[in-house]
């Protein structure tokens, strides 16, 4: 997964647009991606994850 962008939709929601790669995971390691934003920008916000290619929401567990 590669993060392509963040968009603040409203006071409570941030959309995270990602590109999904079909590479197989190595072992039981969970892939991690980090984004740097200004301090306190995302406090109290919910997140909506969206596939860049399809525009469909990706469910978070």
N, C-alpha and C positions, 0 to 999 in steps of 0.2 A: 504494500500500500504506500502510495506517495501522496502527500498532502499538496494540493494544487492551490488552495486558497481558503480564506476565512471571510465570512460576510456576516455582519451583525444585522439580523433581520428586523428585530424590534428590541424593546427593553429586556425581554426575557429569553430571546432565542438567538443562537449563533449557528449558521450553516457552515459545515466543513465539507469542502468539495475534495474528493480523493480520486486517484487513478489506481485501479486494482491490477496487480500483476499476478500471473498464474504460476509463479515460482513456488516450488514445494518448500515447505518449512523444514528446517533441519532439526530432527529430534522433537522434543516437547517444548522447545523454546518459543515463547510468544514474541512475535515481532513488535517492536516499539518505534514510534515516530514522535518527534518533539517539535513544537513550534514556539517561537519566542514572540511574546506580545507585551505591551505596556502593562506594568503592574496594576492590578485591580480591575483591568478591563473586562474580565470574564466572570467576576464574582456574581453569584446569584443567577447565572444564565444557564439555560438548558441547551443541549446540542443536538443538531440534526445533521446526520452524516449522509452525503449524497455521492453517488457514482458519477464521475465526470462524463463518461461515455453515454450512459443511458438516462441520466437525470433522475434515476430512481433512488428512493431512500434506502439506506442500509440499516438493518436493525442492529441495535447494540444489545448485548446480553447483560 
